[in-house]
Amino acid sequence: MPAADLETDLTPLADCGACRFRANLLSQGACKPGDCCVAANSGRQIDRFFKANPQFAPDYAQDGFWERRAIAARYLPTNLLPPLLKDPDEAVRRVLAYRVPFDLLIQLRNDSDREVRITVADRLPEEELEAMADDPDYLVRVYVARRLPQGRLFRLVADPDSEVRRIVATRIPAVSLGLMAHDAEVEIRRIVAQRMEIEDLALISKDPDWTVRYEVALRAAPDLLQSLLDDPEEEVRLAASQCLENNTSHEPAHNE
């Protein structure tokens, strides 16, 4: 059975006799019971109606049905969006978070709905983004960590969520990675060992996890490699030995 027919069977048809559009849109084929209808309690039918007749969206911006308001908000001219910024339903505010101009996004920065704040964090200009670094929801802070300018990531190096810190570890300037050398998560310390300046690798060369020390051995300077030849883990010792051998073989020959 086609999807449209299935929806007609499951969604009660609106009463066209009481509809304001009966004499114009209905007769013109611009709306259709069970398929393209603003009076139906069906999001798909309402959306089809506004898609075909966006000029009527402002008439429903304050409608009593939350889904009708939310769908109407998708089709409203942007100058008519501000009154909906404090709409009581989060579905309406989620639409606004995608659509309002940047200068109005700040009003949604502390919205009670996480999805609204995530969209704001994804759209907000960088110079306004740092204020969301203390958001109580980790996923909002993830979006902040992905977009915050590298030089402003310091405040997130000790974030309570490991996913936020992992993003910080991949983005923070390499010279500052020493701040994360003792992170609680092994994966994050491995990223630190892979990215930090070679002269700073000694900070993490005694890490309790051998996989971190292995990453150090792959990049360390010869003097640090010497100390890793006595590492308790064979894989680390082998890596250090191989890297030392490679360094020696690439040294230029000196004339006697």
Secondary structure, 3 states (H helix, E strand, C coil): CCHHHHHHHHCCCCCHHHCCCHHHHHHHCCCECCCECCCCCCHHHHHHHHHHCHHHHHHHCCCCCHHHHHHHHHHCCHHHCHHHCCCCCHHHHHHHHHHCCHHHHHHHCCCCCHHHHHHHHHHCCHHHHHHHCCCCCHHHHHHHHHHCCHHHHHHHCCCCCHHHHHHHHHHCCHHHHHHHCCCCCHHHHHHHHHHCCHHHHHHHCCCCCHHHHHHHHHHCCHHHHHHHCCCCCHHHHHHHHHHHHHHHHCCCCCCC
